[in-house]
């Protein structure tokens, strides 16, 4: 949470737009689970509110939206971004344990489920607040995300402890089978998974390196800064070689795979 509280403002400024690469997938998720006017929807791991903006438009004045996130900084940004509305609330809570007496027509979670230490517990908990016949919408990054892998797969060679050893693998639901099993085992039915690949350009390699490293939280930035100049130059060159296949006329264009899931209770 310390990390998310730090990076939330940078994350919001850089990524939260329906026109940026994979973030245009929110509309596809909401269409897949058929969000309608007047419905009550819970958006889990809502972050700075990218999905909230679209949900409020879809449910209208007769609907009701609640955003839940563990990062209070992210929630503060979400509150500032969205108008003060009588049918919009935000809750600082953990998806694995947060409780509601109110039942929802649908629960959504975009780019969040893979962060949960105990995702099965979170889904079981969330299922308990969905009405009979209600829906679940989930979006995760797929395996084909070279924006991340070009960087991460090289940096862990130079800094083996870049990530804590007890962190859950962030790509554990990046394929259909484990994502389907996770949702099925939580008791959901009628599971549909759509595989969509977007394109994202970070610019040239210098921009890619600068933007990626500036986005990282300070503990990770400090680990990179601890490298010698020779090691850092070697790391950059190794990452550059990985990006070569996605580079044309000095501009990188990454494919970005996304899995969009819909299910019912």
C-alpha positions in Angstrom: 0.0 0.0 0.0 2.9 2.3 0.6 4.0 1.7 -3.0 0.5 2.3 -4.4 0.0 5.4 -2.3 3.3 6.8 -3.8 2.7 5.9 -7.4 -1.0 6.6 -7.7 -0.6 10.2 -8.9 1.9 9.2 -11.6 -0.2 6.2 -12.5 -3.3 8.4 -12.9 -1.5 11.0 -15.0 0.1 8.5 -17.3 -2.4 5.7 -17.8 -6.0 6.6 -16.9 -7.5 7.3 -20.3 -9.8 5.1 -22.4 -7.6 6.0 -25.4 -4.4 4.7 -24.0 -3.5 1.2 -25.2 -5.1 -1.5 -23.1 -7.1 0.9 -21.0 -9.7 1.1 -23.8 -10.8 -2.3 -22.7 -13.1 -1.1 -19.9 -15.9 -0.4 -22.3 -15.6 -4.0 -23.7 -15.8 -5.4 -20.2 -18.9 -3.4 -19.3 -20.5 -4.3 -22.6 -19.7 -8.0 -22.0 -21.5 -8.0 -18.7 -24.3 -5.7 -19.9 -24.3 -2.9 -17.4 -27.6 -1.1 -17.7 -29.3 2.0 -16.4 -30.5 1.8 -12.8 -28.2 -1.0 -11.7 -26.0 -1.0 -8.6 -22.4 -1.8 -9.3 -19.3 -2.4 -7.2 -15.9 -1.6 -8.8 -13.2 -3.4 -6.9 -9.5 -2.2 -6.9 -11.0 0.9 -8.5 -7.7 2.8 -8.2 -8.0 6.4 -9.4 -11.4 5.8 -11.0 -11.0 4.9 -14.7 -13.9 2.4 -14.7 -16.0 4.6 -12.4 -16.3 7.3 -15.0 -17.9 4.9 -17.4 -20.0 3.1 -14.9 -21.7 6.4 -13.7 -22.7 7.1 -17.3 -24.1 3.7 -17.8 -26.1 3.3 -14.6 -27.5 6.9 -14.8 -29.1 8.8 -12.0 -31.2 5.9 -10.9 -28.2 3.6 -10.5 -25.6 3.4 -7.8 -21.8 2.9 -8.0 -19.3 2.1 -5.2 -15.6 2.0 -5.7 -13.3 0.0 -3.3 -9.6 0.3 -3.1 -6.9 -0.2 -0.4 -5.0 2.9 -1.4 -6.4 6.0 0.2 -4.3 8.2 -2.1 -5.8 6.5 -5.2 -9.3 7.0 -3.7 -8.6 10.6 -3.1 -7.7 11.1 -6.7 -10.8 9.2 -7.8 -13.0 11.5 -5.7 -11.4 14.5 -7.2 -11.8 13.2 -10.8 -15.4 12.3 -10.4 -18.1 14.8 -9.6 -19.7 14.6 -6.1 -22.8 12.6 -6.8 -25.5 11.2 -4.5 -25.2 7.8 -6.2 -21.4 7.4 -6.0 -19.5 6.3 -2.9 -15.9 5.2 -2.3 -14.7 2.8 0.4 -11.2 2.2 1.6 -11.1 -1.6 2.0 -9.6 -5.0 1.1 -11.4 -7.1 -1.5 -10.7 -10.2 0.5 -12.5 -9.0 3.6 -14.7 -5.9 2.8 -18.3 -6.5 3.8 -21.6 -4.9 2.5 -25.2 -5.4 3.6 -26.2 -4.1 0.2 -26.3 -6.5 -2.8 -25.1 -5.5 -6.2 -26.2 -6.3 -9.7 -22.6 -6.5 -10.8 -19.0 -6.4 -9.6 -16.1 -5.3 -11.8 -12.4 -5.5 -11.4 -10.0 -4.1 -14.0 -6.3 -4.9 -13.7 -6.5 -5.7 -10.0 -7.2 -9.4 -9.4 -3.6 -10.4 -9.9 -2.4 -8.1 -7.1 -4.6 -9.8 -4.5 -2.5 -12.1 -2.3 -5.4 -14.5 -1.9 -7.5 -14.0 -5.1 -9.7 -17.0 -4.5 -10.7 -15.6 -1.1 -11.4 -12.2 -2.7 -13.6 -13.7 -5.3 -15.5 -15.8 -2.8 -16.0 -12.7 -0.7 -17.2 -10.6 -3.7 -19.6 -13.3 -4.8 -21.4 -13.0 -1.5 -22.4 -9.4 -2.4 -23.7 -10.1 -5.9 -27.5 -10.7 -6.4 -28.7 -14.0 -7.7 -28.3 -13.8 -11.4 -25.8 -10.9 -11.1 -22.6 -10.6 -13.1 -18.9 -10.4 -12.6 -16.5 -8.6 -15.0 -12.7 -9.0 -14.8 -9.8 -7.6 -16.9 -6.2 -8.9 -16.6 -3.1 -8.4 -18.7 -2.3 -11.4 -20.9 1.0 -13.1 -21.5 1.9 -11.1 -24.5 2.8 -7.8 -22.8 6.3 -6.9 -23.9 6.0 -3.5 -22.4 6.6 -5.2 -19.1 8.5 -8.3 -20.0 11.2 -6.6 -22.1 12.1 -4.7 -18.9 11.4 -7.1 -16.1 13.0 -10.2 -17.6 16.2 -8.4 -18.0 16.2 -6.4 -14.7 15.8 -9.5 -12.6 19.0 -10.8 -14.2 20.9 -7.8 -12.9 19.0 -7.4 -9.6 17.7 -10.8 -8.6 15.9 -9.4 -5.5 14.2 -6.6 -7.5 10.9 -8.0 -6.4 10.3 -9.6 -3.0 10.4 -13.4 -3.0 7.0 -13.6 -1.3 5.1 -11.5 -3.8 2.5 -13.4 -5.8 3.4 -13.8 -9.5 1.6 -11.0 -11.3 1.1 -13.1 -14.4 -0.5 -16.1 -12.7 -3.9 -15.3 -14.4 -2.5 -14.1 -17.7 -3.8 -17.2 -19.5 -7.3 -18.4 -20.1 -7.0 -21.7 -18.1 -5.9 -20.3 -14.7 -8.2 -17.3 -15.0 -11.2 -19.6 -15.9 -10.4 -22.0 -13.0 -10.1 -19.1 -10.5 -13.6 -17.8 -11.3 -15.2 -21.2 -11.7 -13.8 -22.5 -8.4 -15.3 -19.4 -6.7 -18.7 -20.6 -7.8 -19.4 -18.4 -10.9 -21.0 -19.8 -14.0 -21.5 -18.9 -17.7 -17.9 -17.8 -17.9 -16.8 -16.1 -21.1 -13.2 -14.9 -21.8 -12.4 -12.6 -24.7 -8.8 -12.3 -25.8 -8.0 -8.8 -27.2 -4.6 -7.4 -28.3 -4.1 -3.6 -28.3 -1.1 -1.5 -29.5 0.8 0.8 -27.3 3.7 3.1 -28.3 6.0 4.5 -25.5 7.9 6.4 -28.2 11.6 5.8 -28.8 13.8 3.7 -26.5 15.0 6.7 -24.4 11.4 7.6 -23.7 10.5 4.0 -22.9 13.3 3.7 -20.4 12.7 7.1 -18.8 8.9 6.7 -18.5 9.2 3.1 -17.1 11.8 3.9 -14.5 10.1 7.2 -13.4 6.9 5.3 -12.9 8.4 2.8 -10.5 8.1 3.3 -6.8 11.1 4.7 -4.9 12.3 1.3 -3.5 12.6 0.0 -7.1 14.2 3.2 -8.4 16.8 3.0 -5.7 17.7 -0.6 -6.7 18.3 0.5 -10.2 20.3 3.5 -9.0 22.5 1.2 -6.9 23.9 -0.4 -10.1 27.2 0.8 -11.4 27.2 2.9 -14.5 28.6 0.0 -16.5 25.9 -2.3 -15.1 23.2 0.2 -15.9 24.4 0.7 -19.4 24.6 -3.0 -19.9 21.0 -3.4 -18.6 19.7 -0.7 -20.9 21.4 -2.3 -23.9 19.9 -5.7 -23.0 16.5 -4.2 -22.8 17.0 -2.3 -26.1 17.9 -5.6 -27.8 14.6 -7.1 -26.6 12.6 -4.1 -27.9 14.3 -4.3 -31.4 11.6 -6.6 -32.8 8.9 -4.0 -31.9 10.9 -1.0 -33.2 10.4 0.6 -36.6 12.1 3.9 -37.6 13.2 4.3 -34.0 9.7 4.1 -32.6 8.6 1.2 -30.4 5.1 -0.2 -30.9 4.3 -3.0 -28.4 1.4 -5.4 -28.7 -0.5 -5.6 -25.4 -2.7 -8.6 -24.8 -5.7 -8.3 -22.5 -8.1 -11.0 -21.2 -11.7 -9.8 -20.6 -13.9 -12.1 -18.5 -17.6 -12.1 -17.9 -19.5 -14.5 -15.6 -22.8 -14.9 -13.7 -23.8 -15.9 -10.2 
